[in-house]
């Protein structure tokens, strides 16, 4: 995939007994390193990992990048980001700041 001086890569599931550039079982994404565009089918990747597939180091790094890019979007879609921000800014009482009336009686 790609053209001269314009690389592009497919992320594929392939049997370890096959040639690297041989027939693959399934295409699960693609990556353009020039624009940093990354598209993964996370559901299918998870499916193959549960079946025993192993990711290469490069694919593992791409998956972690994909997770970081799409984590804030998932929170915004759920509406959790506003609630999380409010909870995080509230002070948490510590034993040093507790008053004698707050301590349990033994």
N, C-alpha and C positions, 0 to 999 in steps of 0.2 A: 504494500500500500504506500501511497505517497508518490512524489515526483522527485526529479533530481533537485537536490538542495531544499526540498520541502518534505521532511520526514513526517510520517503518520503511522501509528501502530494500532493493531487490533489486539485486544485481550481475548485469548481463546482458551478453551479447555481442550487438552490434547492428551492422548494416552502416552505414557512414558516410553512405550516400546516403539512409537512412531518417530519419524524424522521430524526435526524441529520445524521445518517449513512444509511438512506433509499435511495430510488431511486431518482436520480437527473435528472434535465432537460438537462444539457449540461456540459461537462468538458471544462473549459476555460484555463487550464494551470496546471503546476505542479512545486513543489519546493523541493529541496533536501537541508536541513539545514546543512549537513556535508560539502558539497562542495560549498554551497551558490549558486548552480545552480538554476536559475529561468527562467521559460519559460511561457509567457502569450500570449493569443490571445487578444490583446488590442482592436481590432475591435469588436469582439464578446462581450467583457466586456462592451464597450461603448454602444453597441446595447441593452444589458440587463439593463444598468443603465437608458437609455432613456425610457425603458418600465416600470421603477419604481423599479427596483431591488436596494437593499441597500447592500453595502459591509460591512463586519465586520471590526473591527479595525485592525486586523492582515492583512487582505487582502488589506486594504487601505495602510498600511505601505509597503507591498510587491509591490503594484502598484507604489508607489512613488520611491522605490528603482529601480524598472524596468525602470521608466522614466529617472532617473538619469544615469543609465548605458547605455541607448540607445540614449540619447540626443546628446552626442558628435559624435556618429557614423552617425547620421542623418545629422549633420552639415557637416561632412567631405564628405559625399556622395553628398551633394548639392554643395560643393565647397564654402560655405559661411564662413567657419572658417578663411580662409586667409584674406578675405575682412573685416571681423569683427575685426580681430586683427589689421589691418592697421588703420581702422577708430578709434579704441579705443586708439591708441597711439598718434594721432594727438592732439595738444593743442587746447583747446576750448577757444575762446576769452571771457573775462569777462569785465564788465563795467570799472573796475579799470585799465585794461591793454589797453583799447581802446584809440586811439589817437584822438585829436580834429578833424582830417579830417574824421575819421570813424563815428563820431556821426552825426545823422541826424539833419538837420536844421529845426527849427520850424517856 
